[in-house]
Amino acid sequence: MDSPERVTAPALSLRLDLAWALVLTTTVCLAAALTWRLPAGFLVIAATLFALLAWCVLRHWPADQDFGPANRTTLARAALVILLVSSAPFLPGSGAEPAVGQLWIYAAIALLALVLDGVDGALARALGCQSSFGARFDMELDAALMLGLCLAVMALDRAGAWVLALGLMRYAFVTAGLFLPWLTAPLPDSFRRKTVCVWQLVTLMVALLPPVSPAFASITLATALVLLVWSFALDICWLYHRRSSHEPRHND
């Protein structure tokens, strides 16, 4: 039987991890607010997102386990994702004087977040500390980053409101699972799914770059949307044909 000390130490370590993540998030967000002259609403959104992140981590990570280096890397990436999502609605659109430097920095931060997405997975595999929590944590950050970049592209007038479909489709899929339980069955690993996800992120980041025209951005993003719809359709068909094993059974 574990002693109280052995149970308490990892729980304390987790709170310390969230504490340094809060410091990191606060630092990068305050720096962005001062440099880019963002309104107070930006800080409110950032604080809300971090509070939601901390609540989810404390709720779902086992208190008697160390958080691990891979999850800590993902936590550091979360600070960047929160910055990108929170500042996206306040980027200068067509009606404002273009802040070219701000857009390049924003795109560079998005690229760093994408690179760290590969680092945490590599660490988990190298150290043998993969977990379902880590995979879900990573996936939720990817989804949030995707939605944030969609908001940024729309704020910059590089594409219309339809671009939000790229970021909202996964959330629509999750919501549908509340009414159709067979949609919640686990899916096998798929190179196709990962490739489409990376293509989405790359096209969104390219659309943010100052030299890119709205016409080019719209064409590449429309291609990404078609690929995403195709990928989701394949997964839904796969789940539908196996739905009988996941539907609740009723006694006669």
MARVO-565453 format. One record per residue (C-alpha): residue number from 0; residue in one letter; z, y, x. Coordinates in Angstrom, 3 decimals. Layout:
REM residues N
+-----+---+----------+----------+----------+
|   k | r |       pz |       py |       px |
+-----+---+----------+----------+----------+
| NUM | a |        Z |        Y |        X |
...
+-----+---+----------+----------+----------+
END
This chain:
REM residues 252
+-----+---+----------+----------+----------+
|   k | r |       pz |       py |       px |
+-----+---+----------+----------+----------+
|   0 | m |    0.000 |    0.000 |    0.000 |
|   1 | d |   -0.967 |    3.437 |    1.361 |
|   2 | s |    1.839 |    5.756 |    2.359 |
|   3 | p |    2.053 |    9.214 |    0.724 |
|   4 | e |    1.058 |   10.790 |    4.038 |
|   5 | r |   -2.175 |    8.803 |    4.238 |
|   6 | v |   -3.090 |    9.751 |    0.691 |
|   7 | t |   -2.172 |   13.407 |    1.046 |
|   8 | a |   -3.906 |   14.142 |    4.362 |
|   9 | p |   -7.508 |   13.663 |    3.139 |
|  10 | a |   -6.739 |   15.675 |   -0.001 |
|  11 | l |   -5.422 |   18.523 |    2.146 |
|  12 | s |   -8.465 |   18.190 |    4.410 |
|  13 | l |  -10.757 |   18.539 |    1.379 |
|  14 | r |   -9.036 |   21.771 |    0.369 |
|  15 | l |   -9.406 |   23.061 |    3.916 |
|  16 | d |  -13.114 |   22.179 |    3.773 |
|  17 | l |  -13.458 |   24.157 |    0.551 |
|  18 | a |  -11.496 |   27.018 |    2.148 |
|  19 | w |  -13.871 |   27.385 |    5.114 |
|  20 | a |  -16.820 |   26.996 |    2.762 |
|  21 | l |  -15.408 |   29.859 |    0.682 |
|  22 | v |  -15.067 |   31.997 |    3.816 |
|  23 | l |  -18.633 |   31.174 |    4.868 |
|  24 | t |  -20.041 |   31.856 |    1.406 |
|  25 | t |  -18.117 |   35.123 |    1.110 |
|  26 | t |  -19.299 |   36.248 |    4.539 |
|  27 | v |  -23.001 |   35.598 |    3.974 |
|  28 | c |  -22.924 |   37.049 |    0.456 |
|  29 | l |  -21.108 |   40.217 |    1.507 |
|  30 | a |  -23.511 |   40.652 |    4.417 |
|  31 | a |  -26.468 |   40.302 |    2.045 |
|  32 | a |  -24.908 |   42.659 |   -0.517 |
|  33 | l |  -24.400 |   45.367 |    2.097 |
|  34 | t |  -27.731 |   44.863 |    3.889 |
|  35 | w |  -29.893 |   44.536 |    0.788 |
|  36 | r |  -27.791 |   46.900 |   -1.367 |
|  37 | l |  -27.358 |   44.343 |   -4.111 |
|  38 | p |  -25.442 |   45.203 |   -7.302 |
|  39 | a |  -22.003 |   43.876 |   -8.194 |
|  40 | g |  -23.637 |   41.348 |  -10.503 |
|  41 | f |  -24.837 |   39.477 |   -7.429 |
|  42 | l |  -21.261 |   38.908 |   -6.238 |
|  43 | v |  -20.171 |   37.854 |   -9.727 |
|  44 | i |  -22.914 |   35.212 |   -9.877 |
|  45 | a |  -22.070 |   33.993 |   -6.355 |
|  46 | a |  -18.353 |   33.708 |   -7.159 |
|  47 | t |  -19.094 |   31.810 |  -10.374 |
|  48 | l |  -21.392 |   29.368 |   -8.590 |
|  49 | f |  -18.856 |   28.697 |   -5.837 |
|  50 | a |  -16.074 |   28.162 |   -8.392 |
|  51 | l |  -18.287 |   25.633 |  -10.203 |
|  52 | l |  -19.098 |   23.909 |   -6.904 |
|  53 | a |  -15.432 |   23.677 |   -5.891 |
|  54 | w |  -14.447 |   22.331 |   -9.313 |
|  55 | c |  -17.120 |   19.611 |   -9.166 |
|  56 | v |  -16.133 |   18.561 |   -5.630 |
|  57 | l |  -12.420 |   18.391 |   -6.470 |
|  58 | r |  -13.154 |   16.503 |   -9.673 |
|  59 | h |  -15.529 |   13.874 |   -8.305 |
|  60 | w |  -14.606 |   13.287 |   -4.647 |
|  61 | p |  -11.842 |   10.627 |   -4.204 |
|  62 | a |   -8.662 |   12.354 |   -3.007 |
|  63 | d |   -7.801 |    9.519 |   -0.605 |
|  64 | q |  -11.049 |    9.727 |    1.409 |
|  65 | d |  -12.114 |   12.081 |    4.178 |
|  66 | f |  -14.965 |   14.363 |    3.117 |
|  67 | g |  -17.033 |   13.410 |    6.178 |
|  68 | p |  -19.451 |   15.288 |    8.445 |
|  69 | a |  -22.510 |   14.723 |    6.258 |
|  70 | n |  -20.851 |   16.212 |    3.166 |
|  71 | r |  -19.540 |   19.082 |    5.286 |
|  72 | t |  -23.111 |   19.829 |    6.349 |
|  73 | t |  -24.135 |   19.806 |    2.693 |
|  74 | l |  -21.206 |   22.125 |    1.942 |
|  75 | a |  -22.443 |   24.567 |    4.602 |
|  76 | r |  -25.918 |   24.391 |    3.031 |
|  77 | a |  -24.306 |   25.196 |   -0.317 |
|  78 | a |  -23.302 |   28.623 |    1.016 |
|  79 | l |  -26.963 |   29.384 |    1.702 |
|  80 | v |  -28.093 |   28.021 |   -1.655 |
|  81 | i |  -25.507 |   30.144 |   -3.489 |
|  82 | l |  -26.746 |   33.214 |   -1.611 |
|  83 | l |  -30.386 |   32.453 |   -2.458 |
|  84 | v |  -29.758 |   31.708 |   -6.143 |
|  85 | s |  -27.424 |   34.679 |   -6.696 |
|  86 | s |  -29.721 |   37.226 |   -5.049 |
|  87 | a |  -32.983 |   35.902 |   -6.565 |
|  88 | p |  -32.884 |   38.027 |   -9.761 |
|  89 | f |  -32.392 |   41.192 |   -7.683 |
|  90 | l |  -35.359 |   40.894 |   -5.336 |
|  91 | p |  -37.753 |   43.878 |   -5.452 |
|  92 | g |  -40.565 |   43.268 |   -7.923 |
|  93 | s |  -43.908 |   44.984 |   -8.347 |
|  94 | g |  -42.262 |   48.063 |   -9.837 |
|  95 | a |  -40.144 |   48.688 |   -6.706 |
|  96 | e |  -40.959 |   49.569 |   -3.146 |
|  97 | p |  -41.508 |   46.221 |   -1.358 |
|  98 | a |  -38.724 |   45.399 |    1.090 |
|  99 | v |  -40.815 |   43.313 |    3.490 |
| 100 | g |  -37.942 |   42.641 |    5.870 |
| 101 | q |  -35.723 |   41.432 |    3.035 |
| 102 | l |  -38.370 |   38.985 |    1.839 |
| 103 | w |  -38.884 |   37.534 |    5.320 |
| 104 | i |  -35.141 |   37.065 |    5.743 |
| 105 | y |  -34.867 |   35.518 |    2.286 |
| 106 | a |  -37.681 |   33.070 |    3.092 |
| 107 | a |  -36.094 |   32.251 |    6.467 |
| 108 | i |  -32.764 |   31.436 |    4.796 |
| 109 | a |  -34.604 |   29.205 |    2.317 |
| 110 | l |  -36.291 |   27.410 |    5.219 |
| 111 | l |  -32.916 |   26.912 |    6.939 |
| 112 | a |  -31.500 |   25.452 |    3.713 |
| 113 | l |  -34.463 |   23.057 |    3.558 |
| 114 | v |  -33.945 |   21.974 |    7.187 |
| 115 | l |  -30.241 |   21.334 |    6.572 |
| 116 | d |  -31.294 |   19.169 |    3.627 |
| 117 | g |  -32.681 |   16.708 |    6.163 |
| 118 | v |  -29.758 |   17.052 |    8.575 |
| 119 | d |  -27.054 |   15.915 |    6.171 |
| 120 | g |  -29.020 |   12.820 |    5.189 |
| 121 | a |  -29.690 |   11.934 |    8.832 |
| 122 | l |  -25.989 |   12.332 |    9.638 |
| 123 | a |  -24.975 |   10.107 |    6.753 |
| 124 | r |  -27.341 |    7.352 |    7.861 |
| 125 | a |  -26.423 |    7.661 |   11.547 |
| 126 | l |  -22.683 |    7.544 |   10.873 |
| 127 | g |  -22.880 |    4.994 |    8.073 |
| 128 | c |  -21.116 |    7.276 |    5.598 |
| 129 | q |  -23.628 |    7.307 |    2.750 |
| 130 | s |  -22.121 |    7.596 |   -0.706 |
| 131 | s |  -23.294 |    8.046 |   -4.277 |
| 132 | f |  -21.351 |   11.325 |   -4.323 |
| 133 | g |  -23.167 |   12.593 |   -1.231 |
| 134 | a |  -26.556 |   11.692 |   -2.689 |
| 135 | r |  -25.713 |   13.430 |   -5.980 |
| 136 | f |  -24.241 |   16.451 |   -4.172 |
| 137 | d |  -27.432 |   16.800 |   -2.149 |
| 138 | m |  -29.654 |   16.356 |   -5.212 |
| 139 | e |  -27.797 |   18.969 |   -7.273 |
| 140 | l |  -28.120 |   21.499 |   -4.448 |
| 141 | d |  -31.855 |   20.776 |   -4.248 |
| 142 | a |  -32.137 |   21.385 |   -8.001 |
| 143 | a |  -30.178 |   24.644 |   -7.765 |
| 144 | l |  -32.279 |   25.807 |   -4.802 |
| 145 | m |  -35.450 |   24.992 |   -6.721 |
| 146 | l |  -34.344 |   27.025 |   -9.717 |
| 147 | g |  -33.251 |   29.919 |   -7.497 |
| 148 | l |  -36.612 |   30.046 |   -5.735 |
| 149 | c |  -38.366 |   29.992 |   -9.116 |
| 150 | l |  -36.294 |   33.003 |  -10.191 |
| 151 | a |  -37.177 |   34.743 |   -6.919 |
| 152 | v |  -40.906 |   34.123 |   -7.369 |
| 153 | m |  -40.741 |   35.453 |  -10.920 |
| 154 | a |  -38.693 |   38.505 |   -9.847 |
| 155 | l |  -41.351 |   39.288 |   -7.224 |
| 156 | d |  -44.090 |   39.020 |   -9.871 |
| 157 | r |  -45.857 |   36.323 |   -7.877 |
| 158 | a |  -46.033 |   34.139 |  -11.008 |
| 159 | g |  -45.127 |   34.376 |  -14.681 |
| 160 | a |  -42.148 |   32.920 |  -16.513 |
| 161 | w |  -43.947 |   29.556 |  -16.611 |
| 162 | v |  -42.868 |   28.982 |  -12.995 |
| 163 | l |  -39.323 |   28.371 |  -14.279 |
| 164 | a |  -40.570 |   25.011 |  -15.546 |
| 165 | l |  -40.485 |   23.823 |  -11.918 |
| 166 | g |  -36.777 |   24.499 |  -11.731 |
| 167 | l |  -35.778 |   23.577 |  -15.271 |
| 168 | m |  -37.606 |   20.275 |  -15.673 |
| 169 | r |  -34.882 |   18.192 |  -14.033 |
| 170 | y |  -32.212 |   19.860 |  -16.155 |
| 171 | a |  -34.286 |   19.110 |  -19.248 |
| 172 | f |  -34.514 |   15.473 |  -18.114 |
| 173 | v |  -30.721 |   15.286 |  -17.664 |
| 174 | t |  -30.171 |   16.875 |  -21.086 |
| 175 | a |  -32.562 |   14.381 |  -22.707 |
| 176 | g |  -30.449 |   11.606 |  -21.191 |
| 177 | l |  -27.552 |   12.679 |  -23.409 |
| 178 | f |  -29.601 |   11.637 |  -26.442 |
| 179 | l |  -31.640 |    8.816 |  -24.886 |
| 180 | p |  -29.237 |    6.712 |  -22.782 |
| 181 | w |  -32.037 |    4.656 |  -21.219 |
| 182 | l |  -33.086 |    7.793 |  -19.301 |
| 183 | t |  -29.804 |    7.680 |  -17.374 |
| 184 | a |  -30.511 |    4.314 |  -15.739 |
| 185 | p |  -30.744 |    4.502 |  -11.928 |
| 186 | l |  -34.201 |    4.936 |  -10.453 |
| 187 | p |  -35.309 |    3.173 |   -7.260 |
| 188 | d |  -35.926 |    5.226 |   -4.139 |
| 189 | s |  -39.388 |    6.725 |   -4.213 |
| 190 | f |  -41.427 |    8.303 |   -1.422 |
| 191 | r |  -43.622 |    9.835 |   -4.122 |
| 192 | r |  -40.623 |   11.581 |   -5.726 |
| 193 | k |  -39.378 |   12.930 |   -2.390 |
| 194 | t |  -42.858 |   14.152 |   -1.442 |
| 195 | v |  -43.301 |   16.014 |   -4.723 |
| 196 | c |  -39.854 |   17.619 |   -4.284 |
| 197 | v |  -40.685 |   18.819 |   -0.768 |
| 198 | w |  -44.072 |   20.112 |   -1.962 |
| 199 | q |  -42.329 |   22.108 |   -4.688 |
| 200 | l |  -39.934 |   23.716 |   -2.218 |
| 201 | v |  -42.685 |   24.470 |    0.308 |
| 202 | t |  -44.992 |   26.075 |   -2.260 |
| 203 | l |  -42.115 |   28.163 |   -3.635 |
| 204 | m |  -41.170 |   29.369 |   -0.150 |
| 205 | v |  -44.781 |   30.182 |    0.710 |
| 206 | a |  -45.075 |   32.165 |   -2.539 |
| 207 | l |  -42.186 |   34.367 |   -1.346 |
| 208 | l |  -43.903 |   35.491 |    1.864 |
| 209 | p |  -45.067 |   39.127 |    1.809 |
| 210 | p |  -48.727 |   38.413 |    2.787 |
| 211 | v |  -49.223 |   35.892 |   -0.028 |
| 212 | s |  -51.100 |   37.212 |   -3.052 |
| 213 | p |  -49.972 |   36.494 |   -6.628 |
| 214 | a |  -53.263 |   34.659 |   -7.297 |
| 215 | f |  -52.793 |   32.245 |   -4.375 |
| 216 | a |  -49.127 |   31.751 |   -5.241 |
| 217 | s |  -49.962 |   30.961 |   -8.861 |
| 218 | i |  -52.607 |   28.389 |   -7.908 |
| 219 | t |  -50.349 |   26.502 |   -5.480 |
| 220 | l |  -47.379 |   26.650 |   -7.855 |
| 221 | a |  -49.514 |   25.399 |  -10.750 |
| 222 | t |  -50.542 |   22.466 |   -8.553 |
| 223 | a |  -46.866 |   21.776 |   -7.815 |
| 224 | l |  -46.094 |   21.861 |  -11.538 |
| 225 | v |  -48.866 |   19.373 |  -12.324 |
| 226 | l |  -47.557 |   17.031 |   -9.630 |
| 227 | l |  -44.002 |   17.379 |  -10.937 |
| 228 | v |  -45.048 |   16.566 |  -14.515 |
| 229 | w |  -46.963 |   13.541 |  -13.218 |
| 230 | s |  -43.943 |   12.355 |  -11.188 |
| 231 | f |  -41.546 |   12.733 |  -14.109 |
| 232 | a |  -44.005 |   10.956 |  -16.412 |
| 233 | l |  -44.145 |    7.953 |  -14.072 |
| 234 | d |  -40.345 |    7.768 |  -13.888 |
| 235 | i |  -39.944 |    8.111 |  -17.651 |
| 236 | c |  -42.502 |    5.347 |  -18.253 |
| 237 | w |  -40.706 |    3.104 |  -15.735 |
| 238 | l |  -37.371 |    3.711 |  -17.481 |
| 239 | y |  -38.888 |    3.276 |  -20.952 |
| 240 | h |  -40.290 |   -0.169 |  -20.164 |
| 241 | r |  -36.833 |   -1.253 |  -18.944 |
| 242 | r |  -34.859 |    0.438 |  -21.704 |
| 243 | s |  -33.803 |   -2.783 |  -23.457 |
| 244 | s |  -31.370 |   -3.679 |  -20.664 |
| 245 | h |  -29.653 |   -0.281 |  -20.955 |
| 246 | e |  -29.519 |    0.166 |  -24.728 |
| 247 | p |  -26.169 |   -0.557 |  -26.404 |
| 248 | r |  -25.951 |   -3.955 |  -28.066 |
| 249 | h |  -24.653 |   -4.279 |  -31.628 |
| 250 | n |  -22.971 |   -7.383 |  -32.963 |
| 251 | d |  -24.420 |   -8.867 |  -36.111 |
+-----+---+----------+----------+----------+
END
